[in-house]
Amino acid sequence: MRSSYENIKRKRLRVHQAAPSSSRVLLDAGLMGIISAYQNGIFLCLQPYVKGHKTIPGADAFHGDEVMILLYVSNRRARMWLNVMAEHSIDLVKRLLLCKDLTAPLRLGGHSNDEKSRELMDIAAECGDLPIVTYLHEQQLACTSFAMDRAAANGHTAVLAFLHEVHGAVPSDNVLYGIVSSMSGCTCTAEHNAERYACLRYLVEKGIVSNAMHIRHGDEIMLTLVHLQRLDTLQLFHTHGLDRLFRPSTMDTAANRGCLSIVRFLHEHRSEGCTPAAMDLAAGQGYLDVVRYLHEHRTEGCTARAITSATVGGHREIVEYLVANRPERWSHPDTVELLAEQGGISMLRFVFAHDERAAVTKEAMSLAVSHGHLDVVIFFHERAPEVDCRRLAVVNALENGFVDVVTFMVTHRPEGLTTRLLGAVVRRGHLTLLQLLVAQRPSLVSTTTLWLALDAGHKGVAKYLFSTFPVLATARLLNAVVRNNDMELLKLMVRQSPGTVSPAAMHVAAKHGHLGALRYLHAHGGGCSHRALDLAAEHGHLRVVKFLHEERTEGASTYAMDKAAEYGHLSIVKYLHSTRAEGCTSHALSLAVQNNHAKVVAFLLTHRNEGCVLHAMTQACQRHLLPIANLLRSRPIGSCLCTANDYRMLPILEQNEWFQERDVGRDPWFSSEDGSDDDGDSDYDSDGSDDYRFDHFHHMLDWFM
């Protein structure tokens, strides 16, 4: 057994020694690394950075570099570069460099110029990793001018120094603007901004950025530095001779920001000076110390804008200083109009006291009235009572709730006495103001005013107008009062203007079920026609129908029972059948069927014989009303007995007659106000016909026929 095992072992050894060129070479680890280096693809350790979209480190990491942002959004290799660099791992960068197809420069939109491309070292400088930048330099990788630009913009001083001193890189002419814009627009801490200032100082002190260099966006750079109040940076630029950055607008901006130290430095060390806008802007912003310094040390002076803007801004001390020391005066009429809009009465008094050119204008008075500044309005009125005011301004004051201003204008000014203001007062229900307006000019009130009072629904205003101007009342106004069921106003109108009572008034009361108004009109000699009972029956007011039948002699027409049947008022149909002789027409049955009132249909089939069964059956089949169709089968179907009528035109004609051209529309069907025994649609029945499913109309009609 032992000898056989040793024989097998010697046999395997001879096989391995017989082919050393195959097994030993293929199993060599170094050779496998060389072979795999020439294969396409990426390492397994890099796959998470290609597939995943990791968050860019820092909210302001690429602030100001729009090209890099677009590349990150649109380019897969750019996302991989940034994600790998964010790990700050040299091992990952080494693996990335071995992927030859991933290290080519990034091009935005196929552009080949440096402004639209980025190198791998640019990304490393952006992230501020000095060991990675050093390694890429040792691998002899190139960079663009954006490497130094982005390193400086992100405050990576060590990377910036390495790129300049070791790698030999140079920045672009946009490097200063990139630093300054990053400081003004980022959300970083003060320490991070201090690193950016260190980069800016390095570039200037090393002469990398000099006056001989074309510096882009110079105005924006100085404007931002002044806003940030970086006097030390301005002193740095001055010391190193960056004269092309200094302009007269620099001192103007410093004055606008109230930076007296910067204004003093520019005055003492620079020769560019400023413009009159410097004192104008400082006065408008309220910086008295800057205004005083510019007046005492500069000769540019100011314009009328200085005292005007200071006055409008409410800077009283500056205004007094300018009046005492400067010859310039206010710009008119802008000053007075702006103060009138703001309501600055004290400043207005000061302006008029120190400037004889100041005058009240129509626009100024209108602005004061519209914005509700009563003290300004009184001041203007006392100083210039002859100056007009826009009439619409008084209306605007009322709409904005400035009743005190409107009261003053109505009392003291003729501009407030207009029909437009009267209408606005009526619509808003200001009774006291209305009385004052009427006392000043009663001729403004017309019948239209009474209509406005009714539409607005302010009973006190309407009562005052109707009692004060009874001659303006009309029959149509009385009809509208009856429609609104305002008994107090109705009694007032009938008492003061009895000639306004017409038959239409009782028709309106009957239509809307106002039994109290109907009784009052009946007691005071009001007349009507058969339309009163017809309308009461149509709208389901049983008590009104009973009152008209018992107390009046005008009677009714077939319209009454036809419409009662149409709208399902079974109790009214029964009452008219038992008490009245007018009866109905064939339309009663057809309309009841059309609206699915089965109980009304059954009553008409049992007690009346006017119906047209053919037309009614047609309506039932078209609407798939099986229970009603079964009721109609008990009657023989003959020829059509329908007659023509004008039911559709009557409501339209009556609305035009009662309320003239006013679009009243079809009012709701109110039940009687004096009870609810059988009124309304209490007899409206639902036969559950919605639970049925029927065939088409012709199949059903053939079955019934």
Buried (B, 14 or more C-beta within 10 A) or exposed (E): EEEEEEEEEEEEEEEEEEEEEEEEEEEEEEEEEEEEEEEEEBEEEBEEBBEEEBEBBBEBBBBBBEBBBBBBEEBEBBBBBBBBBBBBBBEBBEBBBEBEEBBEBBBBEEEEEBEBBBBBBBBBBBBBBBEBBBBBBEEEBBBBBBBBBBBBBBBBBEBBBBBBEEBEBBBBBBBBBBBBBBBBEBEBEEEBBEBBBBBBBBBBEBEBBBEEBEBBBBEBBBBBBBBBBBBEBBEBBBEBEBEBBBBBBBBBBBBBBBBBEBBBBBBEEBEEBBBBBBBBBBBBBBBBEBBBBBBEEBEBBBBBBBBBBBBBBBBBEBBBBBBEEBEBBBBBBBBBBBBBBBBBBEBBEBBBEBBEEBBBBBBBBBBBBBBBBBEBBBBBBEBBEEBEBBBBBBBBBBEEEBBEBBBBBBEBBEBBBBBEBBBBBBBBBBBEBBBBBBEEBEEBBEBEBBBBBBBBEBBEBBBBBBEEBBEBBBBBBBBBBBBBBBBEBBBBBBEBBEEBBBBBBBBBBBBBBBBBBBBBBBEEEBBBBBBBBBBBBBBBBBBBBBBBBEEBEBBBBBBBBBBBBBBBBBBBBBBBBEEBEBBBBBBBBBBBBBBBBBBBBBBBBEEBEBBBBBBBBBBBBBBBBBBBBEBBBEBEBEEEBBEEBEBEEBEEEBBEBBBBEEEBEEEEBBBBBBEEEBBBBBBBBEBEBEEEEBEEBEEBBEEBE
